[in-house]
Amino acid sequence: MLTEALLALAAAGGTAVVQAAGTEAWGSVSEGVARMFRRRSGDGAEDGAQRELDRTALVLASDDAEGSSRQASLWGQRFAALLSDADDQVRQQVETELRQLISLVPGVADRHQVLNIHGNTYDKSPQQYGSHNHQQIHYGSDT
């Protein structure tokens, strides 16, 4: 099961693919995505990923907002599956590659808060309080 941070990373990756389509970043992003799937999934995966990327580019060329949202979600799901199917070492490599792809597309990392949190543990359960514009998180007792 993926952590919330990894799910956010996968969603940001999906957004990056969609935002890159039709821009100068598309070549680098699409090549990186195809390479990532080939390395992780074996023979033929790169071709399958490239076909999906081509399909994404066609959908996005139609300037359909619903299609853009659907494509971002689909790519987010593909990245989440890639992350969840990997062991810890490979998962960290995929995370690094995905962060690099996200950084190629201006503004995506700013809109998606993608945290670098690994192996944090707390002695006490956190308590979270808040209302619309204010939030307080306490770890442990207030004494």
PyMOL commands that set and color helices and strands:
alter all, ss='L'
color gray80, all
select helices_A, chain A and resi 4-20+26-41+45-61+65-84+88-103+108-111
alter helices_A, ss='H'
color red, helices_A
select strands_A, chain A and resi 126-131+134-139
alter strands_A, ss='S'
color yellow, strands_A
deselect
rebuild
show_as cartoon
